[in-house]
Amino acid sequence: MSVIRLSRFHRLDQAAQEAALERLAAHLGDTLGASVAREARTIQFDGSGFSGTVTLENERVMGEIRLGLMMRPLKGVITREIEAGLDYYLAD
């Protein structure tokens, strides 16, 4: 299994952190068709060919995405898309 691990600092206030978690959960469920469970500040998700967790702390967001066999060839593309999203949503 191929794994993508990401960690970034952010400066989001409490309200923006909550909104970011809600947007991410909606995106994972609605756009990617994943089943999503949220517990406090952690989102766990499981979709067709991928699963993972995202945790949003006060100054850092951490994620781990596990790719299934069919998604492994797309690891580079998926990593770049996630990083672009982080750059966009965590910008000052």
Buried (B, 14 or more C-beta within 10 A) or exposed (E): EBEBEBEBEBEBEEEEBEEBBEEBBEBBBEEEEBEBEBEEBBBBBEBEEBBBBBBBEEEEBBBBBBBEEEBEEBBEEBBEEBEEEBEEBBEE
